[in-house]
Amino acid sequence: MFIASVIYAPVFAKSITGSSPDGKIEVTIADTHSPSYSITLNQLPILTDSKLGLRFKQVSELGEGFSIQAVKQVAHHSTWQQPWGERKQVVDHHNEILVTFVANQDAKRLFAVRFRVFNDGVGFRYEVPKQPGLDSHIDITNELTEFAIADTKDSTAWWIPSRGWNRYEYIYQTSALSSVDRVHTPFTFKLGNGAHVSIHEAALVDYASMTLQQMRGGVLKADLTPWSDGVLVKKTADFTTPWRTIQVSEDAIGLLNSDLILNLNEPTTFADTSWIEPGKYVGIWWGMHIAENTWGSGEKHGATTAETKRYMDFAAEYGFDGVLVEGWNIGWDGDWYNNGDVFNFTQAYDDFDIKEITQHGLAKGVRLIGHHETSGNVTNYRNQMDDAFALYQKHGVRQVKTGYVADGGNIKRIDDQGIVRKEWHDGQFMVNEYLHNVKQAAKYQISINTHEPIKDTGLRRTYPNWISREGARGQEYNAWGSPPNPPEHLPILAFTRMLSGPMDFTPGTFDMGFKGLGADTDRPQTTLAKQLAMYVVIYSPIQMASDLPRNYEKNLEAFQFIQDVPVDWHESKAIAGEVGEYVAFARQERGGEDWFVGALTNEDPRKLSLALDFLDKNKTYEAQIYRDGDSANWINNPYDILIEKKHVQASDTLKIPMASSGGFAIRFKAL
């Protein structure tokens, strides 16, 4: 359904208000002092008057001294389908308001802000047409966008710092909103009135990442990541910005059920997506993190022909689609973290025969998953990228994990004059470089899983071969993180990082005691049941079984859940949770009738009452439950797990306990 109406506001009009389709969220755009907007939920303020505008090197700002000239309003309701995702069908229902602002002293100077108001929040972007002074090259020196929080007195925020050496890989902080300084998005907070809000962005293309900096009085300001020369964004005439997003909900789980960011991205132009294959994989990876193997060559080299074939045999036996191999190519010897110049993406070490390996795997229905580590030297990678993808395509590789291990602000590029420049991972240059990698991969029918990435902003809708990415502290930190991820990490991650899109967290560690148990050891601070729950809670269309094959073969009964759980879903619903405390998801497999539930908690044990009303009311299911045993706790008894089965229906309620940093995973098998 498409309904459009056009209103031309007279010069003396000072504001225009639009609402979400259900009427709960209202946005008011005004020009009383300078262009601004505000948001309410159920008539309670969420954001008060917040500035809009842009500043440039070439001309004066678009902002102060501008008034509303015209308003166009459009109602939109449609449904579109994901080739893979949390749900097959996505509803896009919003009301749009396009507001044009014109300079009071010069009618030739103008810009527009397009707002879309959904039932789950608001998105807006700037649209700047060609005009005097902005008719060729444009340098943006400041984005004036503000998010003026209505009441910070009793608010709580969950955040990680931005513009730091460790990119997005920090332990989340929980604090009063007033104590926040400079932070990454998604930035999630809870107001004193109970409303939950998350600020992020959508469709980040050819622009700098937006971080947030708190000014006085609870005002969060857009803080764009600069180029090495200090310019924030370099554009040409007639441009739009990414969408600034404000997801709003009456409770915590409402944030988890939002499709706002996906809906603000453009549909894909891919005519064929059949080669993009969700799946589960194992890999020559964890052994390096716990020092049983090395990335570099030598006696402990992990990426050998024999070892890869052994992993492929394991994958085939237990139903996995792929085997990731890191450390196969020339460049890993020595200080690889700081030596990205020497990586060769087509030349293997002598003990790795890619032809023999891929033929062995394909005969068993298992594909090699490729790996490209750049160590932040993106010019070296770009110069070899096409040859590297061509090699993989020749040998049947469909997925590649890329890596950009380098400190924040230390991405190495060589400009047109041969001068070395150092850039941020989330500056405009790298935003474009990551997307270039994804586009080039598509030409070879290869999907990309980016590590040390730019944050997700929903571009998987437009480029569905961008299947997953890292962008937070994952499982590897539990091997050497000092400290490892704490028990509250995942119940926070679900309401922060995971709002942006899929994450390759690499769950499934079964041996929690590779360095011994206890509270002060580098190891997963979880129970075994919580590791299983991650496969449902942490969404990704590719999921790794992260541990060594021998640790799964010691506990095949628990390993069965990892074999059974899908990665592609017909429907997903967050059914319980509070930020930093606990979270539970129910997901229905795509192309089948079974449902899966995952729930996990922080350091506090709790019992969750689980209503099964998401199940088909006309069916009976066998609930295959993997939960913490009665004596389980993450510190010294993480392996106590109870596996039980019972018949249930949609009218039933299950009451399931979770141990300290524990959880449960359930398969509801339709009978």
C-alpha positions in Angstrom: 0.0 0.0 0.0 1.4 3.4 -1.0 -0.3 6.7 0.0 1.2 10.0 -0.7 0.2 13.6 0.1 2.2 16.8 -0.3 2.0 19.8 1.9 3.8 23.1 1.2 4.3 24.8 4.5 4.2 28.6 4.5 7.3 30.5 5.6 5.8 31.2 9.0 5.3 27.5 9.8 7.6 26.6 12.7 7.0 22.9 13.1 5.6 19.7 11.6 4.7 16.5 13.5 4.4 13.0 12.2 3.7 9.7 14.0 4.4 6.0 13.7 1.6 3.9 12.1 0.4 2.8 15.6 0.5 6.4 16.9 2.8 5.7 19.8 5.9 7.5 18.5 5.8 11.1 17.4 8.5 13.2 15.8 8.3 16.9 15.6 10.6 18.8 13.2 11.0 22.5 13.9 12.9 25.7 12.9 12.3 27.8 15.9 16.0 28.7 16.5 17.6 26.4 14.0 16.5 23.1 12.4 15.8 20.6 15.1 13.7 17.5 15.9 12.2 15.8 19.0 10.7 12.4 19.7 8.1 11.2 22.2 6.8 7.7 23.1 3.3 7.5 24.4 3.4 11.3 24.8 6.5 11.0 27.1 9.6 12.8 25.9 12.5 10.6 24.6 14.6 13.2 22.8 14.0 17.0 23.3 14.9 19.6 20.7 18.0 18.2 19.0 19.9 20.2 16.4 20.2 19.3 12.7 22.8 20.5 10.2 26.1 20.1 8.5 29.3 22.2 8.3 31.7 22.4 5.4 35.1 23.6 4.5 34.0 25.4 1.4 30.8 27.3 2.6 28.9 28.2 5.7 26.8 25.6 7.5 23.5 24.2 6.5 21.6 24.7 9.7 21.4 28.0 11.7 19.4 30.6 9.8 17.4 28.0 7.8 13.6 27.7 7.9 11.1 25.1 6.8 10.0 25.7 3.2 8.2 22.5 2.2 6.9 19.3 3.7 6.0 16.0 1.9 4.4 13.2 3.8 4.1 9.6 2.5 2.6 6.5 4.2 4.3 3.2 3.3 3.4 -0.5 4.0 5.1 -3.4 2.2 6.6 -6.8 2.8 9.9 -8.0 1.5 11.8 -11.3 1.7 15.3 -12.0 2.9 17.3 -14.7 1.1 18.6 -15.6 4.6 18.0 -14.0 7.9 16.3 -13.9 11.3 13.0 -14.1 9.5 12.0 -14.8 6.0 9.4 -12.0 5.6 10.1 -8.5 6.8 7.3 -5.9 7.2 8.2 -2.3 6.3 5.5 -0.1 7.7 6.4 3.6 8.2 5.2 7.1 7.8 7.7 9.4 6.0 8.2 13.1 6.3 10.5 14.9 3.9 11.3 18.4 5.2 13.1 21.0 3.1 14.9 23.8 4.8 15.9 27.0 3.0 18.3 29.8 4.1 16.4 32.8 5.3 18.7 35.2 3.3 19.4 33.0 0.3 16.7 30.8 -1.3 19.4 29.0 -3.4 20.9 27.4 -0.3 18.8 24.5 0.9 18.9 21.0 2.3 16.3 18.3 3.2 16.0 15.9 6.0 14.0 12.7 5.3 12.4 11.1 8.4 10.8 7.7 8.5 8.8 6.9 11.6 8.2 3.2 12.4 6.4 1.5 15.2 9.9 0.5 16.5 11.7 3.9 16.1 12.8 6.7 13.8 15.4 7.0 11.1 16.5 10.2 9.3 19.1 11.3 6.8 20.3 14.5 5.2 19.8 15.1 1.4 22.0 17.9 0.0 21.4 18.9 -3.6 23.9 20.6 -5.8 23.9 24.4 -5.2 26.3 27.4 -5.2 29.4 26.6 -3.2 28.5 22.9 -3.1 28.7 22.1 -6.8 31.9 19.9 -7.0 34.2 18.6 -4.2 32.8 18.9 -0.7 34.6 18.5 2.6 32.4 18.0 5.7 34.0 19.3 8.8 31.2 18.8 11.3 27.9 17.1 11.5 25.7 19.0 13.9 23.3 16.2 14.6 22.3 15.9 18.2 20.4 13.4 20.3 19.2 15.4 23.4 18.2 12.9 26.0 15.0 13.9 27.7 15.9 12.9 31.2 19.3 11.5 32.2 18.7 11.6 36.0 17.6 8.0 36.5 19.0 6.6 33.2 21.3 3.6 32.6 23.6 3.2 29.6 25.5 0.2 28.2 28.5 1.3 26.1 32.0 0.8 24.7 34.5 3.7 24.0 35.1 4.9 20.5 38.2 6.1 18.8 40.4 3.7 20.8 43.2 1.3 19.9 41.0 -1.9 20.2 38.4 -0.9 17.6 35.0 -2.4 18.9 36.6 -5.1 21.0 35.9 -3.9 24.6 34.1 -5.2 27.6 30.8 -3.2 27.9 30.5 -0.6 30.7 27.2 -0.1 32.6 26.8 3.4 34.0 24.6 6.4 34.4 24.1 8.0 31.1 25.5 11.2 32.4 29.0 9.6 32.9 29.3 8.6 29.2 31.9 10.5 27.1 32.7 9.2 23.6 31.1 6.0 22.5 30.4 3.6 19.6 27.0 2.8 18.3 24.7 0.9 18.8 24.5 2.9 22.0 21.7 1.6 24.2 20.2 3.2 27.3 17.1 3.0 29.5 15.4 6.1 30.7 13.8 6.7 34.1 10.4 6.3 32.6 11.2 2.7 31.5 11.7 3.4 27.8 14.5 1.6 26.1 16.4 3.4 23.3 19.3 2.6 21.0 21.0 5.1 18.7 22.8 3.7 15.7 22.9 4.2 11.9 21.8 2.4 8.7 23.2 2.2 5.2 26.7 3.4 6.0 28.1 3.9 2.5 30.8 6.4 1.4 30.6 8.3 4.7 32.4 8.3 8.1 31.1 6.1 10.9 29.0 8.1 13.4 30.2 7.7 17.0 28.7 9.8 19.8 30.2 12.4 22.1 28.3 13.7 25.2 28.1 17.4 25.4 26.6 19.3 28.4 23.2 18.4 29.8 22.8 14.9 28.3 23.2 16.0 24.7 24.8 13.3 22.5 26.4 14.8 19.4 27.4 13.0 16.2 31.2 12.6 16.3 32.3 11.4 12.8 35.6 9.4 12.5 38.1 11.5 10.5 40.5 10.8 7.7 44.2 11.0 8.3 44.2 14.6 7.1 41.5 15.6 9.6 38.6 16.0 7.2 35.5 14.0 8.3 33.8 13.2 5.0 34.8 13.9 1.4 31.8 14.0 -1.0 30.8 15.3 -4.4 27.8 17.5 -5.1 24.3 16.1 -4.6 24.7 13.6 -1.8 22.8 11.9 1.0 24.1 10.7 4.3 23.5 7.4 6.1 20.4 7.1 8.2 20.6 8.1 11.8 18.5 5.7 13.8 16.7 5.8 17.1 15.2 2.5 18.1 12.6 3.0 20.8 10.6 0.5 22.9 8.5 0.3 26.0 10.6 -2.6 27.2 14.0 -4.2 26.5 12.9 -7.1 24.3 11.1 -4.6 21.9 14.6 -3.5 20.8 15.5 -7.1 19.9 12.4 -7.5 17.7 13.1 -4.4 15.6 13.7 -4.6 11.8 14.2 -0.8 11.5 17.8 -0.8 10.4 17.2 -3.5 7.7 14.2 -1.6 6.5 16.3 1.6 6.0 18.7 -0.2 3.6 18.2 -0.5 -0.2 16.9 -3.8 -1.7 19.5 -6.0 -3.3 20.2 -5.9 -7.0 21.6 -9.4 -7.0 19.6 -11.4 -9.6 20.8 -14.7 -8.1 21.5 -15.4 -4.4 21.5 -19.2 -4.6 25.3 -19.3 -4.2 25.1 -17.6 -0.8 24.9 -20.5 1.6 24.2 -20.2 5.4 25.8 -23.0 7.3 27.9 -24.3 10.2 31.6 -24.8 10.2 34.6 -26.0 12.2 38.1 -24.8 11.8 41.8 -24.8 12.4 41.6 -21.8 14.7 41.1 -22.5 18.4 44.3 -24.5 18.6 46.2 -21.4 17.7 44.5 -19.3 20.4 45.3 -21.8 23.1 48.8 -22.3 21.8 48.5 -25.9 20.7 49.2 -24.8 17.1 50.8 -21.8 15.3 49.7 -19.6 12.4 53.3 -19.5 11.2 55.2 -22.4 9.7 57.1 -24.9 11.8 56.6 -28.0 14.0 53.3 -26.8 15.4 51.9 -25.4 12.1 48.1 -25.8 12.2 47.3 -25.3 8.5 48.7 -28.5 7.0 47.2 -30.7 4.4 46.9 -33.6 6.8 45.3 -31.6 9.6 42.8 -29.9 7.2 41.7 -33.3 5.8 41.3 -34.5 9.4 39.0 -31.6 10.2 37.1 -32.2 6.9 36.5 -35.8 7.9 35.2 -34.7 11.3 32.9 -32.1 9.6 31.5 -34.6 7.2 30.8 -37.1 9.9 28.9 -34.7 12.0 27.1 -32.6 9.4 29.1 -29.4 9.1 29.3 -27.6 5.8 32.8 -26.1 6.0 36.3 -26.0 7.5 38.0 -22.7 8.1 41.8 -22.7 7.9 43.9 -19.8 9.1 47.6 -19.6 8.6 47.8 -21.4 5.2 49.4 -18.6 3.1 52.8 -17.0 3.1 53.2 -14.1 5.6 52.4 -15.6 9.0 56.0 -16.1 10.1 57.5 -13.5 12.4 55.6 -10.5 13.6 52.6 -10.9 11.4 50.5 -8.5 13.4 52.8 -5.6 12.2 54.0 -7.1 8.9 51.0 -6.9 6.6 53.3 -6.0 3.7 54.5 -9.5 3.2 51.2 -11.4 3.1 50.7 -13.3 -0.2 47.1 -14.3 -0.8 47.8 -16.9 -3.6 50.9 -18.6 -2.4 50.5 -21.4 0.2 53.1 -22.8 2.6 54.7 -26.0 1.3 52.7 -28.2 3.7 49.3 -26.9 2.5 48.1 -28.3 -0.8 44.9 -26.4 -1.6 44.0 -28.6 -4.6 44.3 -31.9 -2.7 42.4 -30.4 0.3 39.5 -29.0 -1.6 39.1 -32.1 -3.7 39.1 -34.2 -0.5 36.5 -31.9 1.0 34.1 -31.6 -1.9 34.1 -35.4 -2.3 32.6 -35.4 1.3 30.3 -32.5 0.9 32.5 -30.1 2.9 33.9 -26.9 1.5 37.2 -25.1 2.5 36.4 -21.7 4.0 39.1 -19.3 2.9 41.0 -16.8 5.1 42.6 -13.4 4.2 44.4 -11.7 7.0 45.7 -8.2 6.0 47.2 -7.0 9.3 45.7 -3.7 8.3 47.7 -3.3 5.1 44.8 -2.7 2.8 46.8 -1.6 -0.2 48.7 -4.8 -0.3 45.4 -6.7 -0.1 43.6 -4.7 -2.7 46.5 -5.2 -5.2 46.1 -9.0 -4.8 42.3 -9.2 -4.2 41.1 -10.4 -7.6 43.8 -13.0 -8.0 43.0 -14.2 -4.5 39.3 -14.6 -5.1 40.0 -16.2 -8.5 42.1 -18.9 -6.8 39.4 -19.6 -4.3 36.7 -19.8 -6.9 38.8 -22.2 -8.9 38.9 -24.6 -5.9 35.2 -24.3 -4.9 35.6 -21.9 -2.0 32.3 -20.0 -1.4 33.1 -18.2 1.8 36.1 -16.1 3.0 36.9 -14.8 6.4 38.8 -11.5 6.2 40.9 -10.0 9.0 42.1 -6.4 9.6 44.2 -6.9 12.7 45.7 -3.5 13.4 45.3 -1.0 16.2 42.6 1.7 15.7 44.0 4.5 13.6 46.7 2.3 12.2 45.2 1.0 8.9 48.0 1.3 6.3 47.1 2.6 2.9 49.4 4.0 0.2 48.0 7.0 -1.7 48.3 8.0 -5.3 51.7 9.7 -4.6 53.1 6.6 -2.9 52.8 8.2 0.6 51.9 5.9 3.5 48.7 7.1 5.3 47.2 5.7 8.5 43.4 5.5 8.8 40.8 4.5 11.3 38.9 1.2 10.7 35.7 3.2 10.8 36.6 6.3 8.8 35.2 7.0 5.3 38.2 5.4 3.5 37.8 2.1 5.3 34.0 2.2 5.0 34.5 2.1 1.3 37.3 -0.4 1.4 35.3 -3.0 3.3 32.4 -2.6 0.8 34.8 -2.8 -2.1 36.0 -6.2 -0.8 32.4 -7.4 -0.6 31.5 -6.2 -4.1 34.6 -7.8 -5.6 33.9 -11.1 -3.8 30.4 -11.2 -5.3 31.9 -11.2 -8.8 33.5 -14.5 -7.9 30.3 -15.8 -6.0 32.1 -15.6 -2.7 30.6 -14.5 0.6 32.5 -12.4 3.2 32.8 -12.8 6.9 34.7 -9.7 8.1 36.7 -9.6 11.3 38.1 -6.4 12.7 35.3 -4.9 10.6 33.4 -1.7 10.2 30.2 -2.0 12.3 27.1 -3.5 10.7 24.5 -1.1 9.5 22.1 -3.4 7.7 24.0 -3.5 4.3 23.4 -7.3 4.2 20.1 -6.4 2.7 21.7 -4.7 -0.2 24.8 -7.0 -0.4 23.6 -10.4 0.9 27.0 -12.0 0.4 28.1 -9.9 3.5 27.1 -12.8 5.6 28.5 -11.9 9.0 31.2 -10.0 10.8 32.9 -9.7 14.2 32.8 -6.2 15.6 32.9 -7.0 19.4 34.7 -9.1 21.9 34.1 -12.7 20.7 35.1 -16.1 22.0 38.8 -15.7 21.3 39.1 -13.3 24.2 38.2 -16.2 26.4 41.5 -17.8 25.5 43.8 -14.9 26.3 41.7 -11.8 27.0 43.0 -11.1 30.6 40.3 -10.5 31.6 38.1 -12.8 29.4 34.5 -11.8 28.7 32.5 -11.6 32.0 29.2 -13.4 32.6 27.2 -10.3 31.8 28.9 -9.9 28.4 26.4 -11.8 26.3 23.3 -10.4 28.0 24.6 -7.0 27.2 25.8 -7.9 23.7 22.3 -9.0 22.7 20.9 -5.5 23.4 23.8 -3.5 21.9 26.1 -5.0 19.3 23.5 -7.5 18.1 21.0 -4.8 17.3 23.2 -3.9 14.3 23.2 -7.4 12.7 24.8 -10.9 12.6 28.0 -11.6 14.6 30.5 -14.3 14.1 31.0 -14.8 17.9 32.3 -18.4 17.4 30.4 -20.2 20.2 30.6 -23.8 21.3 33.6 -24.1 23.6 33.3 -27.4 25.5 36.6 -27.5 27.3 36.4 -24.6 29.8 39.5 -25.7 31.7 42.3 -25.6 29.2 44.1 -23.4 31.6 42.3 -24.7 34.7 39.0 -23.6 36.2 38.4 -20.8 38.7 37.3 -17.2 38.5 40.6 -15.6 37.7 41.7 -17.7 34.7 41.6 -16.9 31.0 38.7 -19.2 30.0 35.0 -19.0 29.0 33.2 -17.7 32.1 30.1 -19.8 31.2 28.6 -23.1 31.8 28.4 -25.7 29.0 24.6 -25.1 28.7 25.2 -21.4 28.1 27.6 -22.3 25.2 24.8 -24.2 23.6 22.3 -21.4 24.2 24.5 -19.0 22.2 23.6 -20.7 19.0 20.1 -19.4 19.3 20.7 -16.1 21.1 23.6 -14.8 19.0 22.3 -14.6 15.4 24.5 -15.4 12.5 23.8 -17.3 9.2 27.2 -18.9 9.7 28.0 -20.5 13.1 31.2 -22.1 14.2 31.7 -25.0 16.5 34.8 -23.3 18.0 36.4 -26.1 20.0 38.8 -28.9 19.0 37.2 -32.0 17.5 38.4 -34.2 20.4 36.5 -32.1 22.9 33.2 -32.7 21.1 33.9 -36.4 20.7 34.2 -36.6 24.5 30.6 -35.3 24.9 28.6 -36.3 21.9 25.3 -36.1 23.8 25.7 -32.3 24.3 27.3 -31.9 20.9 24.0 -33.2 19.4 22.4 -29.8 19.9 25.1 -28.0 17.8 24.5 -30.6 15.1 20.7 -30.1 15.2 20.4 -26.3 15.5 19.8 -24.4 12.2 21.4 -21.1 11.2 18.6 -19.8 8.9 15.2 -19.0 10.3 11.6 -18.5 9.2 10.8 -16.4 12.2 12.6 -15.1 15.3 11.1 -13.7 18.5 12.8 -12.3 21.6 10.6 -13.6 24.4 12.2 -12.4 27.6 15.1 -10.3 28.8 16.6 -7.3 30.5 19.8 -5.6 29.4 22.9 -7.1 31.1 20.8 -9.6 33.1 19.3 -12.3 30.8 17.8 -12.9 27.4 15.8 -15.5 25.6 15.0 -16.0 21.9 12.7 -18.4 20.1 13.4 -19.1 16.4 11.6 -21.3 13.9 13.8 -23.1 11.3 13.4 -22.0 7.7 11.8 -24.7 5.6 10.7 -26.8 8.6 8.4 -27.0 11.5 10.8 -27.2 14.5 11.4 -24.3 16.9 14.5 -23.6 18.9 14.9 -21.6 22.1 18.1 -20.3 23.7 18.3 -18.4 27.0 21.3 -17.3 29.0 22.0 -15.2 32.2 24.7 -13.1 33.8 26.4 -14.1 37.1 23.0 -14.3 38.8 21.2 -17.7 38.8 17.5 -17.4 37.9 14.5 -19.4 36.9 12.8 -18.5 33.7 9.1 -19.1 33.1 8.8 -19.9 29.4 5.4 -19.7 27.8 5.2 -21.8 24.7 2.6 -19.8 22.9 4.9 -19.2 19.9 4.4 -22.9 18.9 1.8 -24.1 16.5 -1.4 -24.6 18.5 -2.4 -27.6 16.4 0.8 -29.6 17.0 2.5 -31.6 19.7 6.3 -31.2 20.1 9.1 -33.2 21.7 11.0 -30.7 23.8 14.7 -31.7 23.8 16.1 -29.7 26.7 19.7 -29.0 27.5 20.0 -27.1 30.7 22.3 -26.5 33.7 22.4 -29.3 36.2 21.4 -28.6 39.8 25.0 -28.2 40.9 26.2 -26.2 37.9 28.1 -22.9 38.2 30.5 -21.3 35.8 33.5 -21.0 38.3 34.2 -24.6 39.3 31.4 -26.8 37.9 30.6 -25.6 34.4 30.1 -29.1 32.9 27.0 -30.1 34.9 24.4 -30.4 32.3 21.0 -32.1 32.3 19.5 -33.4 29.0 15.8 -34.3 29.1 12.9 -34.8 26.8 9.2 -34.2 27.3 6.1 -33.7 25.1 4.6 -30.2 25.1 2.0 -28.0 23.3 1.6 -24.3 22.8 -0.6 -24.0 25.9 2.2 -25.2 28.2 4.7 -23.3 30.2 8.2 -24.5 31.1 10.0 -23.3 34.2 13.7 -23.8 33.7 16.5 -22.8 36.1 19.7 -21.2 34.9 22.9 -21.4 36.9 25.4 -18.6 37.5 26.5 -17.5 34.0 24.4 -20.4 32.7 21.6 -21.0 30.3 19.5 -23.5 28.4 18.9 -24.6 24.8 15.8 -26.4 23.6 14.8 -28.0 20.3 11.0 -28.3 19.9 10.7 -31.2 17.4 7.3 -31.3 15.7 5.7 -34.7 16.1 
